[in-house]
Amino acid sequence: MVAETISPIPSAVRVPIKFYPIALDRVRYVGEPIAVVIAEDRYVAEDALELISVDYEALPATADPEAAMADNATLLHEDVGSNVVHHRTFQYGDPDGAFERADRVVKLDWRYPRYASTPMETYGMVANFEKQPDRYTIWSNFQGPFILHALMTGALGVPGNRLRLITSPHSGGSFGIKQAMFPYMVLLAACSRLLGCPVKWIEDRLEHLTASSTGADRADGVEAAFSKDGELLALKFNNIVNVGAFVRAPEPASVYRMHSASNGCYRVRDIAVENRLVVTNTTPIGLNRGYGGPQFYYALERVMDAGAKALAIDPAEIRRRNFIQPEQFPYKAPAGATYDSGNYETGLKKALDLAAYDALKEAREEARAEGKLFGIGMAAGIEPSGSNMAYVTLAQTPEERAKAGGRSGGLGTATVSVDPSGSVTVKTVSTPAGQGHQTVAAQVVADALGLRPDQIDVITEVDTLTSAWSLASGNYANRFSAVVIGAIANAAEKVATKIKLIAAENLEVAPEDIELVGGNAQVVGVPEKALPVRRLAAQTHWHPAGLPEQMEPGLFETTIMNPEMLDAPDDQDRVASAVTFGYVFDLAAVEIHKDTGKIEVVKYVSVHDVGNVLNEIVVEGQIYGGFAHGIAGALLEEFVYDAGANPQAGTFADYLCITAPEIPDLTIGHFNTPSPHNTLGAKGMGDGSSMLAPTAIANAAADALDTFDVNLPLTLNKNWSAANGRPYERAGAAKAKVGDGPREEGAVEGGLKGEGTVELSASPIEVWELLLDPDTLAAVVPGCEELTQLSDDSFSAEVKIGVAGIKGVYSARIDLRDKIEGESVRLVGKASGGLGFGQGEGVVELEHISENRTRLSYSYSANVGGKVAAVGQRMLGTVTKLLIGQFFRGFDKRLRNVNGNSRRVSIGAILKRLFQGRY
Amino acid sequence: MLRIKPDQKQRVTLTVNGKLVSGYAQPRLLLTDFLRHEMGMYGTHVGCEHGVCGACTIIIDDVATRSCLRYAVQCDGLELRTVEGLAEPDGKLNTLQKAFNENGALQCGFCTAGILMSATKFLQDNPKPDRDEIKEMLSGHICRCTGYEQIVRAIFQASGQ
C-alpha cells in the first residue's frame, strides 16, 4: 500500500532496478523494510511488530560479490540479467605499452572488509503530510539536502517546493552514514500521507547496524609496472564493489570519488581502471568516512610497498622518487583532477623524522634477530575535498552523458546578515555533525567584521523552503573548509565592504582607509577616528536615506559560489572531481605476537597538509577522529555475514567499535601549503587517516609476516594463524570433539551444523514409533506450544524459544522424508516468526544395541536469519546444543515411562495438556 | 515483593540531581525513556539500548550505571545524578565540563553526557589517575568522533595534575 504512493528511487546507474524504500514482493537483504508499524508509542509498536508473520519462500542468497558474479548465481534483479549491474573500463595514456616496457610488474588482490562509522545518534525523523497544497515536511538529522532532495521529490511525485526538508542544527555524528536515510524519509512521508497524521521514527541500534548503511566491501586487484630504479610507470585497477542489494544513490560514487586522482601522489600517467558493481543480498552501501578512499589507497599504497620489496628499494624512497614535485602545482592529473598545491616530499621527510625512521628500522632488525614479528608500513595519499557533483556521472559513458545533458559544479552557499540591533547572524547549509562548523564560521566572520566570535550567531539548521541551498548543500567530502567557508568568508566580506563604505562617508575618508577592528570601523592608524560597527550596520535599517548613494539598504548578503575548476567530465572521462587536495602521510610500526596473535602498534606517525589551519583544536580533533576510524577498520570492525547472507553483527557486542585503550598513541605532524582554490587558503580535511591507516597497518603487518597476503581486519585469530603458518578459519569454525551430544556447533560459516549420538532405553522400533508420535513430540520438543499433524509425514508447530534474551514464538513446519521404518528418517523443516527465520534439515538413524537399548545418531544443518541471528549469533550454537539435549532427555524419560507401564498415548496426552497449561 | 501487572502504571518517585521528582511508569518502561519522555530530561542519551555504548550512563546511588539496562520501576526511591546536575546552579560549567570544552573533548556531543557521568564518579574514586587508567575507564564508552585522545586530556586536566 505504501509503495502505491511512491515511485522507485533512481540512481546514476542506468539499469532496470526498481529501488523502493520497502520490499514489494521480494526481500533482497536482511534489514530491508517489509512493513511499517505505527503506534502511539514505541513499546506498543514493538509489540505489534511481533504479531507480523511473513511466509518466506527462500531463494539462494549470498553476501559474497564473487559468488554473485558466478554464471549460475541467483539474480537479485532479473530484469538486469546479471548481478553485475555496472561495468565500465577507463584508460588514460598507454597503460598496456607501459606494462610492456616495465622491468618489474607487481600484482596484488585481496578482499576489503565492510565496516561503518556507526554514529552514536541513529537516524531520527518526523514526517508530516498536509493538503492544499499537498506538501510533505520532514524534520530529521539528515546530512543533505544534497542531490538527494531531487530524488526524493521524484519518488514522492511532487515538485521541489512541496517537499520541505528541515534538518536539525546539530547531529550526533554521521561520517556519511546519515546520507543514506533518505529512502526512509520517503517511506515515512508516504506513511504520513496514508494515515493523515505526522509520524515519527527513531531508529534503534539493531536497525542501524543491519539496515542503515556501511562503507563498501570490495574484491579488488591491482597491477603496477615499475622501472628497475623504482619509477612507477603504470597502474591497472580492477575494482569489484559489493554495492549491496540495490544501487542506492549516490552510489556508485564510492568507486568514482578517487577516480580522477587515480595516480595518488605520483607522477604516473598511464592508468587503466575497470569498475564493476555487484549486487548481493546485503544492505546497500553508501557514504562512510573517506568514501572510497580507504579502498583506493589499499590498492595503490600496498602495491607501492610490494614494488619496493620486489625492487629492494626502501618503501619511503620509492615513494619519494615518484612524488609530484612542488613546482608542478597546480598539477593536472591524468584522469582530470587538478591538484591545487602540495609538497609531498616535505611531508614524507617530516614523518620519517618524527618516527625516527632509521632507528625504527634498527629496532626492527633487533626484534627480528630475537625471533619477533616486527614490521614497518607506510602510506601516502591526497585528500580530495569539496566534490564536483558531476563525478558520479563517470558511471555513464560519454555518449550517455551527452544525451542526459551537462552536469558540473559543487555550489557553496552562505548568508551573513546584520539585523536592526546590529547583531550578526551567519546561516550555512553545511549540516554539521560535530565538526565545529559554528565555531569556525563565527571566527571567520568575526575576523572579517572586527567583532568577537561570541558576537556572531551561526545558524546551521537547514530549511529547504527558506535557506539558500543548492545541489551540493550538505555535509560530506570535507566540503566545509574546502568550499563552504569560502562562501561564508565571501558573504562576510560583502558585509564588511558595505560597512566600510558607510564608515568612510561618515568619517570622510576613502573606504580603503577603513579597517574593522575591536568592534569599530576606524581610519587605519587613527584609532580615535572610529565608529562602532554595530551602529553602522544598524544604520542600513534605521536610516536608509542617509546611506551612501546607490547603496542598497539592509544588510543581508548571500553568496552562492561555484569553484570554477569544477567542470563537466570531458569525452575522455576526465573530470576535476574536487576543489582542494590535502595530503596525508602515515607511518606505522607493529609487532605481532606469535603466541596470542595480538597486533601491537608500536609507533604511529601521521603528517598532514590541510592548507591554512582555520582552527587548531578542530583540525586536531578531526585528525584523531579519522585516525580512530582507520585503525578500527584495520584491526577490529567488520560487518560479518554468514554464507546464507545473514548479518551477524546486530549489536555493539558483535560489531566491535574501537574503544580508548585499543587506539595506539598517535604522533601528529603538520606542514601547510595554502590552497589557491580557497579564499582562506584552507583545504578540506577530516577523512585523513581514515583513508590511510588501514593500508599503513596492513603494510606493516605484511612486513612483519613477510607476506602480502593480509586481509583486514587484522583480528587475533587471523594474525595468530598467519604468524604460526596455520590456515585461517573464522572464529567459531573450529571443530571440537566431544563424546555424546553435538560435536560441532556455533558460527560455522553457512550456519549451524552439528551431530551427535544418544543411547535410549528402548528397542529401535519403540523409539521409532514414539519419535513419530505427535503427542510425544509435542511434549518433548522444547518450547512446543502446539503441534498439529498435517499428514502422515508432516507436522506444524508453534514453538517458543529464547536466544540471547530474545524470546519469540516461531511457526514451524517439519516434513519427514526418506522414511525407513525403524531405521532412519530425514527431517526437513523451516520456521519463521517475528524475530527471525530459519530452515534446516536433519537425519536421524537408529541402531540396535541390545534388547532395550538403541543408539540414535543425528546430524543437522540449519541456517538462522533475522533479528535472532543478528543479535544472538554468538549464542545460537550453545542454545541449539541445549535444546537438543533437552529434547533427548525428555524423549528418553518418555521411553522409560512407556516401557514401565505401556500407557504411551494417554501419558502423552496428559503431558501435552500439562505442557500447554490446559487441564 | 511488589507485584505489578504488565500494563499497570506504577508511581515512581526518585531524587534526580537533588530534587524529588515522580512520574508514572509501566513496569517495562526503561529508565532512559522515563527520564527523557516522562521527566523531559533529554540530557541522558540513548545510543544502543543494550548496555555497550555507555551514552546513557548516569550515577545511581553513587554507582555509575547504564540507565538503558534499568527499568524505571526498579529505581523507585533511589538517588540519581544526571548530566543536567553537573553545571553550577548559575549555569556555569563545572571543572570537568570546562576541561572538555577547552580540549575539544566533544565533537557531536552524543556520547558526552555518559562520559561526563562516568568521569565524575571515576575522579571521585581516583582523583589523580594516569592516562592509562583514564583510557581503561573510557573503555566502557564508545565515542565515534574524537578518537578519545582529547577526552583523555580533558579528564587528566580536570584532575588538576
HADDOCK unambig.tbl for C-alpha pairs under 7 A between the chains (distance, minus, plus):
assign (segid A and resid 117 and name CA) (segid B and resid 144 and name CA) 6.91 0.50 0.50
assign (segid A and resid 119 and name CA) (segid B and resid 144 and name CA) 6.28 0.50 0.50
assign (segid A and resid 120 and name CA) (segid B and resid 47 and name CA) 5.44 0.50 0.50
assign (segid A and resid 120 and name CA) (segid B and resid 110 and name CA) 6.35 0.50 0.50
assign (segid A and resid 120 and name CA) (segid B and resid 111 and name CA) 6.83 0.50 0.50
assign (segid A and resid 120 and name CA) (segid B and resid 144 and name CA) 6.81 0.50 0.50
assign (segid A and resid 121 and name CA) (segid B and resid 47 and name CA) 6.08 0.50 0.50
assign (segid A and resid 121 and name CA) (segid B and resid 110 and name CA) 6.46 0.50 0.50
assign (segid A and resid 171 and name CA) (segid B and resid 108 and name CA) 6.47 0.50 0.50
assign (segid A and resid 172 and name CA) (segid B and resid 108 and name CA) 4.88 0.50 0.50
assign (segid A and resid 172 and name CA) (segid B and resid 109 and name CA) 6.55 0.50 0.50
assign (segid A and resid 172 and name CA) (segid B and resid 110 and name CA) 5.21 0.50 0.50
assign (segid A and resid 173 and name CA) (segid B and resid 108 and name CA) 5.39 0.50 0.50
assign (segid A and resid 173 and name CA) (segid B and resid 145 and name CA) 6.85 0.50 0.50
assign (segid A and resid 205 and name CA) (segid B and resid 48 and name CA) 5.12 0.50 0.50
assign (segid A and resid 433 and name CA) (segid B and resid 108 and name CA) 5.50 0.50 0.50
assign (segid A and resid 434 and name CA) (segid B and resid 107 and name CA) 4.18 0.50 0.50
assign (segid A and resid 434 and name CA) (segid B and resid 108 and name CA) 3.59 0.50 0.50
assign (segid A and resid 435 and name CA) (segid B and resid 107 and name CA) 6.08 0.50 0.50
assign (segid A and resid 436 and name CA) (segid B and resid 107 and name CA) 7.00 0.50 0.50
assign (segid A and resid 617 and name CA) (segid B and resid 104 and name CA) 6.07 0.50 0.50
assign (segid A and resid 621 and name CA) (segid B and resid 104 and name CA) 6.76 0.50 0.50
assign (segid A and resid 621 and name CA) (segid B and resid 146 and name CA) 5.75 0.50 0.50
assign (segid A and resid 624 and name CA) (segid B and resid 146 and name CA) 6.06 0.50 0.50
assign (segid A and resid 624 and name CA) (segid B and resid 147 and name CA) 5.08 0.50 0.50
assign (segid A and resid 624 and name CA) (segid B and resid 149 and name CA) 6.99 0.50 0.50
assign (segid A and resid 625 and name CA) (segid B and resid 145 and name CA) 5.13 0.50 0.50
assign (segid A and resid 625 and name CA) (segid B and resid 146 and name CA) 4.46 0.50 0.50
assign (segid A and resid 625 and name CA) (segid B and resid 147 and name CA) 4.33 0.50 0.50
assign (segid A and resid 628 and name CA) (segid B and resid 147 and name CA) 4.87 0.50 0.50
assign (segid A and resid 652 and name CA) (segid B and resid 52 and name CA) 6.12 0.50 0.50
assign (segid A and resid 653 and name CA) (segid B and resid 52 and name CA) 6.84 0.50 0.50
assign (segid A and resid 657 and name CA) (segid B and resid 142 and name CA) 6.95 0.50 0.50
assign (segid A and resid 659 and name CA) (segid B and resid 139 and name CA) 5.22 0.50 0.50
assign (segid A and resid 659 and name CA) (segid B and resid 141 and name CA) 6.98 0.50 0.50
assign (segid A and resid 659 and name CA) (segid B and resid 142 and name CA) 5.98 0.50 0.50
assign (segid A and resid 660 and name CA) (segid B and resid 135 and name CA) 5.25 0.50 0.50
assign (segid A and resid 660 and name CA) (segid B and resid 138 and name CA) 5.94 0.50 0.50
assign (segid A and resid 660 and name CA) (segid B and resid 139 and name CA) 5.45 0.50 0.50
assign (segid A and resid 660 and name CA) (segid B and resid 148 and name CA) 5.71 0.50 0.50
assign (segid A and resid 661 and name CA) (segid B and resid 135 and name CA) 5.25 0.50 0.50
assign (segid A and resid 661 and name CA) (segid B and resid 136 and name CA) 6.03 0.50 0.50
assign (segid A and resid 661 and name CA) (segid B and resid 139 and name CA) 6.35 0.50 0.50
